[in-house]
Amino acid sequence: MAGEQRVRLNEIDAMEMGIRCPNCKTYTSFGDILATGQCRGVECTTGLELELVISE
Ligand SMILES: [Zn+2]
């Protein structure tokens, strides 16, 4: 993907259990992101992925 960007999630995101798409601002839940890999927005083709960083 050409325009890949990373966003660190914070406690507010955890409380809302989802994020707003940076392109269309549609709210997409973490469950939907994990299930579909993209934004729920109609006509929005933005891909969304969740990645867990484990440090020792
Ligand atoms: Zn979107």
N, CA, C, O and the ligand as a Tripos MOL2 file, in Angstrom:
@<TRIPOS>MOLECULE
protein
  225   223    57     0     0
PROTEIN
NO_CHARGES

@<TRIPOS>ATOM
      1 N           0.8530   -1.1950    0.0000 N.3       1 MET1
      2 CA          0.0000    0.0000    0.0000 C.3       1 MET1
      3 C           0.8870    1.2420    0.0000 C.2       1 MET1
      4 O           1.8440    1.3190    0.7700 O.2       1 MET1
      5 N           0.5830    2.1940   -0.8380 N.am      2 ALA2
      6 CA          1.4260    3.3730   -0.9960 C.3       2 ALA2
      7 C           1.4120    4.2680    0.2280 C.2       2 ALA2
      8 O           2.4680    4.6470    0.7340 O.2       2 ALA2
      9 N           0.2250    4.6100    0.7080 N.am      3 GLY3
     10 CA          0.1300    5.5770    1.8020 C.3       3 GLY3
     11 C          -0.1120    4.9410    3.1400 C.2       3 GLY3
     12 O          -1.0740    5.2940    3.8230 O.2       3 GLY3
     13 N           0.7330    4.0110    3.5400 N.am      4 GLU4
     14 CA          0.5180    3.3640    4.8250 C.3       4 GLU4
     15 C           0.9240    4.2710    5.9670 C.2       4 GLU4
     16 O           1.9900    4.8850    5.9220 O.2       4 GLU4
     17 N           0.1020    4.3630    6.9740 N.am      5 GLN5
     18 CA          0.4580    5.1490    8.1490 C.3       5 GLN5
     19 C           0.0910    4.3800    9.4120 C.2       5 GLN5
     20 O          -0.8280    3.5610    9.4200 O.2       5 GLN5
     21 N           0.8310    4.6630   10.4740 N.am      6 ARG6
     22 CA          0.6070    3.9630   11.7380 C.3       6 ARG6
     23 C           0.0930    4.9250   12.7940 C.2       6 ARG6
     24 O           0.5700    6.0540   12.9080 O.2       6 ARG6
     25 N          -0.8790    4.4690   13.5600 N.am      7 VAL7
     26 CA         -1.4630    5.2730   14.6230 C.3       7 VAL7
     27 C          -1.3820    4.4800   15.9110 C.2       7 VAL7
     28 O          -1.8560    3.3460   15.9760 O.2       7 VAL7
     29 N          -0.7790    5.0730   16.9460 N.am      8 ARG8
     30 CA         -0.7210    4.3710   18.2190 C.3       8 ARG8
     31 C          -2.0480    4.5730   18.9570 C.2       8 ARG8
     32 O          -2.5010    5.7040   19.1340 O.2       8 ARG8
     33 N          -2.6550    3.4800   19.3790 N.am      9 LEU9
     34 CA         -3.9480    3.5530   20.0500 C.3       9 LEU9
     35 C          -3.7570    3.9680   21.4970 C.2       9 LEU9
     36 O          -2.7460    3.6460   22.1210 O.2       9 LEU9
     37 N          -4.7310    4.6800   22.0180 N.am     10 ASN10
     38 CA         -4.6350    5.1210   23.4020 C.3      10 ASN10
     39 C          -5.8590    4.6690   24.2060 C.2      10 ASN10
     40 O          -6.7150    3.9410   23.7040 O.2      10 ASN10
     41 N          -5.9180    5.1100   25.4410 N.am     11 GLU11
     42 CA         -6.9590    4.6400   26.3460 C.3      11 GLU11
     43 C          -8.3580    5.0250   25.8700 C.2      11 GLU11
     44 O          -9.3170    4.2780   26.0660 O.2      11 GLU11
     45 N          -8.4650    6.2010   25.2400 N.am     12 ILE12
     46 CA         -9.7700    6.6380   24.7320 C.3      12 ILE12
     47 C         -10.2460    5.6920   23.6300 C.2      12 ILE12
     48 O         -11.4270    5.3470   23.5730 O.2      12 ILE12
     49 N          -9.3310    5.2750   22.7570 N.am     13 ASP13
     50 CA         -9.6940    4.3120   21.7180 C.3      13 ASP13
     51 C         -10.1770    3.0100   22.3510 C.2      13 ASP13
     52 O         -11.1130    2.3810   21.8580 O.2      13 ASP13
     53 N          -9.5420    2.6180   23.4310 N.am     14 ALA14
     54 CA         -9.9210    1.3810   24.1130 C.3      14 ALA14
     55 C         -11.3240    1.5070   24.6950 C.2      14 ALA14
     56 O         -12.1050    0.5570   24.6450 O.2      14 ALA14
     57 N         -11.6470    2.6730   25.2460 N.am     15 MET15
     58 CA        -12.9740    2.8740   25.8210 C.3      15 MET15
     59 C         -14.0420    2.8360   24.7420 C.2      15 MET15
     60 O         -15.1380    2.3200   24.9650 O.2      15 MET15
     61 N         -13.7250    3.3860   23.5610 N.am     16 GLU16
     62 CA        -14.7020    3.4020   22.4750 C.3      16 GLU16
     63 C         -14.7000    2.0950   21.6900 C.2      16 GLU16
     64 O         -15.6130    1.8360   20.9070 O.2      16 GLU16
     65 N         -13.6810    1.2800   21.8990 N.am     17 MET17
     66 CA        -13.5490   -0.0220   21.2220 C.3      17 MET17
     67 C         -13.5860    0.1000   19.7010 C.2      17 MET17
     68 O         -14.1410   -0.7520   19.0080 O.2      17 MET17
     69 N         -12.9860    1.1740   19.1980 N.am     18 GLY18
     70 CA        -12.9070    1.3460   17.7540 C.3      18 GLY18
     71 C         -12.2120    2.6470   17.4400 C.2      18 GLY18
     72 O         -11.8030    3.3750   18.3440 O.2      18 GLY18
     73 N         -12.0750    2.9430   16.1620 N.am     19 ILE19
     74 CA        -11.4570    4.2030   15.7520 C.3      19 ILE19
     75 C         -12.2430    4.8080   14.5880 C.2      19 ILE19
     76 O         -13.0410    4.1440   13.9270 O.2      19 ILE19
     77 N         -11.9800    6.0960   14.3700 N.am     20 ARG20
     78 CA        -12.5630    6.7600   13.2080 C.3      20 ARG20
     79 C         -11.5730    6.6790   12.0600 C.2      20 ARG20
     80 O         -10.3750    6.8920   12.2470 O.2      20 ARG20
     81 N         -12.0680    6.3760   10.8890 N.am     21 CYS21
     82 CA        -11.2360    6.2990    9.6960 C.3      21 CYS21
     83 C         -10.5670    7.6520    9.4540 C.2      21 CYS21
     84 O         -11.2490    8.6770    9.4650 O.2      21 CYS21
     85 N          -9.2520    7.6800    9.2360 N.am     22 PRO22
     86 CA         -8.5650    8.9520    8.9930 C.3      22 PRO22
     87 C          -8.9920    9.6130    7.6880 C.2      22 PRO22
     88 O          -8.7560   10.8070    7.5030 O.2      22 PRO22
     89 N          -9.6050    8.8760    6.7940 N.am     23 ASN23
     90 CA        -10.0070    9.4450    5.5040 C.3      23 ASN23
     91 C         -11.4600    9.9010    5.4760 C.2      23 ASN23
     92 O         -11.7440   11.0110    5.0270 O.2      23 ASN23
     93 N         -12.3860    9.0670    5.9480 N.am     24 CYS24
     94 CA        -13.8050    9.4430    5.8420 C.3      24 CYS24
     95 C         -14.4460    9.6890    7.2040 C.2      24 CYS24
     96 O         -15.6060   10.0960    7.2730 O.2      24 CYS24
     97 N         -13.7020    9.4470    8.2940 N.am     25 LYS25
     98 CA        -14.1730    9.7000    9.6660 C.3      25 LYS25
     99 C         -15.2800    8.7630   10.1220 C.2      25 LYS25
    100 O         -15.8920    8.9840   11.1670 O.2      25 LYS25
    101 N         -15.5400    7.7240    9.3490 N.am     26 THR26
    102 CA        -16.5350    6.7450    9.7820 C.3      26 THR26
    103 C         -15.9850    5.9260   10.9400 C.2      26 THR26
    104 O         -14.8390    5.4770   10.9030 O.2      26 THR26
    105 N         -16.8180    5.7300   11.9840 N.am     27 TYR27
    106 CA        -16.4030    4.9220   13.1150 C.3      27 TYR27
    107 C         -16.4340    3.4410   12.7400 C.2      27 TYR27
    108 O         -17.4440    2.9430   12.2440 O.2      27 TYR27
    109 N         -15.3380    2.7500   12.9770 N.am     28 THR28
    110 CA        -15.2640    1.3140   12.7280 C.3      28 THR28
    111 C         -14.7390    0.6330   13.9840 C.2      28 THR28
    112 O         -13.7050    1.0240   14.5260 O.2      28 THR28
    113 N         -15.4500   -0.3810   14.4410 N.am     29 SER29
    114 CA        -15.0590   -1.0560   15.6810 C.3      29 SER29
    115 C         -13.8530   -1.9620   15.4380 C.2      29 SER29
    116 O         -13.6110   -2.4010   14.3130 O.2      29 SER29
    117 N         -13.1080   -2.2340   16.4920 N.am     30 PHE30
    118 CA        -11.9500   -3.1150   16.3750 C.3      30 PHE30
    119 C         -12.3780   -4.4870   15.8520 C.2      30 PHE30
    120 O         -11.6530   -5.1100   15.0750 O.2      30 PHE30
    121 N         -13.5460   -4.9560   16.2740 N.am     31 GLY31
    122 CA        -14.0320   -6.2580   15.8110 C.3      31 GLY31
    123 C         -14.2330   -6.2830   14.3080 C.2      31 GLY31
    124 O         -13.8850   -7.2530   13.6350 O.2      31 GLY31
    125 N         -14.8080   -5.1810   13.7820 N.am     32 ASP32
    126 CA        -15.0180   -5.1030   12.3370 C.3      32 ASP32
    127 C         -13.6930   -5.0040   11.5950 C.2      32 ASP32
    128 O         -13.5280   -5.5900   10.5250 O.2      32 ASP32
    129 N         -12.7530   -4.2640   12.1640 N.am     33 ILE33
    130 CA        -11.4330   -4.1400   11.5310 C.3      33 ILE33
    131 C         -10.7810   -5.5180   11.4430 C.2      33 ILE33
    132 O         -10.2150   -5.8830   10.4130 O.2      33 ILE33
    133 N         -10.8660   -6.2740   12.5280 N.am     34 LEU34
    134 CA        -10.2640   -7.6080   12.5300 C.3      34 LEU34
    135 C         -10.9850   -8.5390   11.5470 C.2      34 LEU34
    136 O         -10.3570   -9.3880   10.9140 O.2      34 LEU34
    137 N         -12.2970   -8.3740   11.4280 N.am     35 ALA35
    138 CA        -13.0750   -9.2710   10.5730 C.3      35 ALA35
    139 C         -12.9340   -8.9270    9.0930 C.2      35 ALA35
    140 O         -12.8360   -9.8220    8.2530 O.2      35 ALA35
    141 N         -12.9230   -7.6250    8.7680 N.am     36 THR36
    142 CA        -12.9830   -7.2380    7.3610 C.3      36 THR36
    143 C         -11.6980   -6.6130    6.8400 C.2      36 THR36
    144 O         -11.4400   -6.6490    5.6370 O.2      36 THR36
    145 N         -10.8810   -6.0340    7.7330 N.am     37 GLY37
    146 CA         -9.6390   -5.4070    7.2990 C.3      37 GLY37
    147 C          -9.8180   -4.0930    6.5820 C.2      37 GLY37
    148 O          -8.9070   -3.6160    5.9060 O.2      37 GLY37
    149 N         -11.0070   -3.4990    6.7290 N.am     38 GLN38
    150 CA        -11.1940   -2.1920    6.0900 C.3      38 GLN38
    151 C         -12.2520   -1.3590    6.7940 C.2      38 GLN38
    152 O         -12.9900   -1.8300    7.6600 O.2      38 GLN38
    153 N         -12.2890   -0.1030    6.3810 N.am     39 CYS39
    154 CA        -13.2360    0.8540    6.9210 C.3      39 CYS39
    155 C         -14.6670    0.4620    6.5620 C.2      39 CYS39
    156 O         -14.9190   -0.1080    5.5010 O.2      39 CYS39
    157 N         -15.6050    0.7790    7.4680 N.am     40 ARG40
    158 CA        -17.0180    0.4660    7.2090 C.3      40 ARG40
    159 C         -17.6840    1.5050    6.3190 C.2      40 ARG40
    160 O         -18.7950    1.2900    5.8340 O.2      40 ARG40
    161 N         -17.0140    2.6240    6.1040 N.am     41 GLY41
    162 CA        -17.6170    3.7220    5.3680 C.3      41 GLY41
    163 C         -18.0780    3.3130    3.9710 C.2      41 GLY41
    164 O         -17.3640    2.6200    3.2470 O.2      41 GLY41
    165 N         -19.2890    3.7560    3.6020 N.am     42 VAL42
    166 CA        -19.8150    3.4900    2.2710 C.3      42 VAL42
    167 C         -18.9250    4.2080    1.2610 C.2      42 VAL42
    168 O         -18.6360    5.3950    1.4150 O.2      42 VAL42
    169 N         -18.5000    3.5010    0.2480 N.am     43 GLU43
    170 CA        -17.6500    4.0430   -0.8070 C.3      43 GLU43
    171 C         -16.2240    4.3530   -0.3420 C.2      43 GLU43
    172 O         -15.4260    4.8680   -1.1250 O.2      43 GLU43
    173 N         -15.8930    4.0490    0.9130 N.am     44 CYS44
    174 CA        -14.5260    4.2570    1.3930 C.3      44 CYS44
    175 C         -13.7520    2.9560    1.2240 C.2      44 CYS44
    176 O         -14.2220    1.8970    1.6390 O.2      44 CYS44
    177 N         -12.5860    3.0260    0.6260 N.am     45 THR45
    178 CA        -11.8160    1.8130    0.3570 C.3      45 THR45
    179 C         -10.5740    1.7220    1.2380 C.2      45 THR45
    180 O          -9.6550    0.9510    0.9640 O.2      45 THR45
    181 N         -10.5670    2.5270    2.3020 N.am     46 THR46
    182 CA         -9.4080    2.5450    3.1900 C.3      46 THR46
    183 C          -9.2600    1.2130    3.9180 C.2      46 THR46
    184 O         -10.2130    0.7280    4.5280 O.2      46 THR46
    185 N          -8.0880    0.6310    3.8570 N.am     47 GLY47
    186 CA         -7.8080   -0.5920    4.5820 C.3      47 GLY47
    187 C          -7.3760   -0.2630    6.0000 C.2      47 GLY47
    188 O          -6.6050    0.6730    6.2150 O.2      47 GLY47
    189 N          -7.8640   -1.0210    6.9620 N.am     48 LEU48
    190 CA         -7.4840   -0.8230    8.3580 C.3      48 LEU48
    191 C          -7.0120   -2.1580    8.9280 C.2      48 LEU48
    192 O          -7.6530   -3.1880    8.7200 O.2      48 LEU48
    193 N          -5.8920   -2.1380    9.6440 N.am     49 GLU49
    194 CA         -5.3650   -3.3450   10.2680 C.3      49 GLU49
    195 C          -4.9960   -3.0310   11.7020 C.2      49 GLU49
    196 O          -4.6390   -1.8990   12.0270 O.2      49 GLU49
    197 N          -5.0820   -4.0340   12.5550 N.am     50 LEU50
    198 CA         -4.6360   -3.8950   13.9350 C.3      50 LEU50
    199 C          -3.3990   -4.7620   14.1230 C.2      50 LEU50
    200 O          -3.3320   -5.8910   13.6370 O.2      50 LEU50
    201 N          -2.4300   -4.2160   14.8300 N.am     51 GLU51
    202 CA         -1.2070   -4.9560   15.0880 C.3      51 GLU51
    203 C          -0.8460   -4.7850   16.5560 C.2      51 GLU51
    204 O          -0.8550   -3.6670   17.0720 O.2      51 GLU51
    205 N          -0.5390   -5.8450   17.2070 N.am     52 LEU52
    206 CA         -0.1530   -5.7860   18.6090 C.3      52 LEU52
    207 C           1.3620   -5.8710   18.7020 C.2      52 LEU52
    208 O           1.9750   -6.7970   18.1700 O.2      52 LEU52
    209 N           1.9620   -4.8990   19.3790 N.am     53 VAL53
    210 CA          3.4140   -4.8890   19.5400 C.3      53 VAL53
    211 C           3.7600   -5.4740   20.9020 C.2      53 VAL53
    212 O           3.2910   -4.9890   21.9320 O.2      53 VAL53
    213 N           4.5640   -6.4950   20.9020 N.am     54 ILE54
    214 CA          4.9580   -7.1390   22.1480 C.3      54 ILE54
    215 C           6.4410   -6.8260   22.3990 C.2      54 ILE54
    216 O           7.2980   -7.1110   21.5630 O.2      54 ILE54
    217 N           6.7210   -6.2430   23.5520 N.am     55 SER55
    218 CA          8.1060   -5.9290   23.8710 C.3      55 SER55
    219 C           8.5050   -6.6700   25.1410 C.2      55 SER55
    220 O           7.6660   -6.9640   25.9920 O.2      55 SER55
    221 N           9.7780   -6.9640   25.2550 N.am     56 GLU56
    222 CA         10.2710   -7.6920   26.4200 C.3      56 GLU56
    223 C          11.0740   -6.7850   27.3230 C.2      56 GLU56
    224 O          11.5710   -7.2280   28.3590 O.2      56 GLU56
    225 ZN        -13.1310    5.3360    5.7050 Zn       57 ZN57
@<TRIPOS>BOND
     1     1     2 1
     2     2     3 1
     3     3     4 2
     4     3     5 am
     5     5     6 1
     6     6     7 1
     7     7     8 2
     8     7     9 am
     9     9    10 1
    10    10    11 1
    11    11    12 2
    12    11    13 am
    13    13    14 1
    14    14    15 1
    15    15    16 2
    16    15    17 am
    17    17    18 1
    18    18    19 1
    19    19    20 2
    20    19    21 am
    21    21    22 1
    22    22    23 1
    23    23    24 2
    24    23    25 am
    25    25    26 1
    26    26    27 1
    27    27    28 2
    28    27    29 am
    29    29    30 1
    30    30    31 1
    31    31    32 2
    32    31    33 am
    33    33    34 1
    34    34    35 1
    35    35    36 2
    36    35    37 am
    37    37    38 1
    38    38    39 1
    39    39    40 2
    40    39    41 am
    41    41    42 1
    42    42    43 1
    43    43    44 2
    44    43    45 am
    45    45    46 1
    46    46    47 1
    47    47    48 2
    48    47    49 am
    49    49    50 1
    50    50    51 1
    51    51    52 2
    52    51    53 am
    53    53    54 1
    54    54    55 1
    55    55    56 2
    56    55    57 am
    57    57    58 1
    58    58    59 1
    59    59    60 2
    60    59    61 am
    61    61    62 1
    62    62    63 1
    63    63    64 2
    64    63    65 am
    65    65    66 1
    66    66    67 1
    67    67    68 2
    68    67    69 am
    69    69    70 1
    70    70    71 1
    71    71    72 2
    72    71    73 am
    73    73    74 1
    74    74    75 1
    75    75    76 2
    76    75    77 am
    77    77    78 1
    78    78    79 1
    79    79    80 2
    80    79    81 am
    81    81    82 1
    82    82    83 1
    83    83    84 2
    84    83    85 am
    85    85    86 1
    86    86    87 1
    87    87    88 2
    88    87    89 am
    89    89    90 1
    90    90    91 1
    91    91    92 2
    92    91    93 am
    93    93    94 1
    94    94    95 1
    95    95    96 2
    96    95    97 am
    97    97    98 1
    98    98    99 1
    99    99   100 2
   100    99   101 am
   101   101   102 1
   102   102   103 1
   103   103   104 2
   104   103   105 am
   105   105   106 1
   106   106   107 1
   107   107   108 2
   108   107   109 am
   109   109   110 1
   110   110   111 1
   111   111   112 2
   112   111   113 am
   113   113   114 1
   114   114   115 1
   115   115   116 2
   116   115   117 am
   117   117   118 1
   118   118   119 1
   119   119   120 2
   120   119   121 am
   121   121   122 1
   122   122   123 1
   123   123   124 2
   124   123   125 am
   125   125   126 1
   126   126   127 1
   127   127   128 2
   128   127   129 am
   129   129   130 1
   130   130   131 1
   131   131   132 2
   132   131   133 am
   133   133   134 1
   134   134   135 1
   135   135   136 2
   136   135   137 am
   137   137   138 1
   138   138   139 1
   139   139   140 2
   140   139   141 am
   141   141   142 1
   142   142   143 1
   143   143   144 2
   144   143   145 am
   145   145   146 1
   146   146   147 1
   147   147   148 2
   148   147   149 am
   149   149   150 1
   150   150   151 1
   151   151   152 2
   152   151   153 am
   153   153   154 1
   154   154   155 1
   155   155   156 2
   156   155   157 am
   157   157   158 1
   158   158   159 1
   159   159   160 2
   160   159   161 am
   161   161   162 1
   162   162   163 1
   163   163   164 2
   164   163   165 am
   165   165   166 1
   166   166   167 1
   167   167   168 2
   168   167   169 am
   169   169   170 1
   170   170   171 1
   171   171   172 2
   172   171   173 am
   173   173   174 1
   174   174   175 1
   175   175   176 2
   176   175   177 am
   177   177   178 1
   178   178   179 1
   179   179   180 2
   180   179   181 am
   181   181   182 1
   182   182   183 1
   183   183   184 2
   184   183   185 am
   185   185   186 1
   186   186   187 1
   187   187   188 2
   188   187   189 am
   189   189   190 1
   190   190   191 1
   191   191   192 2
   192   191   193 am
   193   193   194 1
   194   194   195 1
   195   195   196 2
   196   195   197 am
   197   197   198 1
   198   198   199 1
   199   199   200 2
   200   199   201 am
   201   201   202 1
   202   202   203 1
   203   203   204 2
   204   203   205 am
   205   205   206 1
   206   206   207 1
   207   207   208 2
   208   207   209 am
   209   209   210 1
   210   210   211 1
   211   211   212 2
   212   211   213 am
   213   213   214 1
   214   214   215 1
   215   215   216 2
   216   215   217 am
   217   217   218 1
   218   218   219 1
   219   219   220 2
   220   219   221 am
   221   221   222 1
   222   222   223 1
   223   223   224 2
@<TRIPOS>SUBSTRUCTURE
     1 MET1         2 RESIDUE 1 A MET
     2 ALA2         6 RESIDUE 1 A ALA
     3 GLY3        10 RESIDUE 1 A GLY
     4 GLU4        14 RESIDUE 1 A GLU
     5 GLN5        18 RESIDUE 1 A GLN
     6 ARG6        22 RESIDUE 1 A ARG
     7 VAL7        26 RESIDUE 1 A VAL
     8 ARG8        30 RESIDUE 1 A ARG
     9 LEU9        34 RESIDUE 1 A LEU
    10 ASN10       38 RESIDUE 1 A ASN
    11 GLU11       42 RESIDUE 1 A GLU
    12 ILE12       46 RESIDUE 1 A ILE
    13 ASP13       50 RESIDUE 1 A ASP
    14 ALA14       54 RESIDUE 1 A ALA
    15 MET15       58 RESIDUE 1 A MET
    16 GLU16       62 RESIDUE 1 A GLU
    17 MET17       66 RESIDUE 1 A MET
    18 GLY18       70 RESIDUE 1 A GLY
    19 ILE19       74 RESIDUE 1 A ILE
    20 ARG20       78 RESIDUE 1 A ARG
    21 CYS21       82 RESIDUE 1 A CYS
    22 PRO22       86 RESIDUE 1 A PRO
    23 ASN23       90 RESIDUE 1 A ASN
    24 CYS24       94 RESIDUE 1 A CYS
    25 LYS25       98 RESIDUE 1 A LYS
    26 THR26      102 RESIDUE 1 A THR
    27 TYR27      106 RESIDUE 1 A TYR
    28 THR28      110 RESIDUE 1 A THR
    29 SER29      114 RESIDUE 1 A SER
    30 PHE30      118 RESIDUE 1 A PHE
    31 GLY31      122 RESIDUE 1 A GLY
    32 ASP32      126 RESIDUE 1 A ASP
    33 ILE33      130 RESIDUE 1 A ILE
    34 LEU34      134 RESIDUE 1 A LEU
    35 ALA35      138 RESIDUE 1 A ALA
    36 THR36      142 RESIDUE 1 A THR
    37 GLY37      146 RESIDUE 1 A GLY
    38 GLN38      150 RESIDUE 1 A GLN
    39 CYS39      154 RESIDUE 1 A CYS
    40 ARG40      158 RESIDUE 1 A ARG
    41 GLY41      162 RESIDUE 1 A GLY
    42 VAL42      166 RESIDUE 1 A VAL
    43 GLU43      170 RESIDUE 1 A GLU
    44 CYS44      174 RESIDUE 1 A CYS
    45 THR45      178 RESIDUE 1 A THR
    46 THR46      182 RESIDUE 1 A THR
    47 GLY47      186 RESIDUE 1 A GLY
    48 LEU48      190 RESIDUE 1 A LEU
    49 GLU49      194 RESIDUE 1 A GLU
    50 LEU50      198 RESIDUE 1 A LEU
    51 GLU51      202 RESIDUE 1 A GLU
    52 LEU52      206 RESIDUE 1 A LEU
    53 VAL53      210 RESIDUE 1 A VAL
    54 ILE54      214 RESIDUE 1 A ILE
    55 SER55      218 RESIDUE 1 A SER
    56 GLU56      222 RESIDUE 1 A GLU
    57 ZN57       225 GROUP 0 **** ****
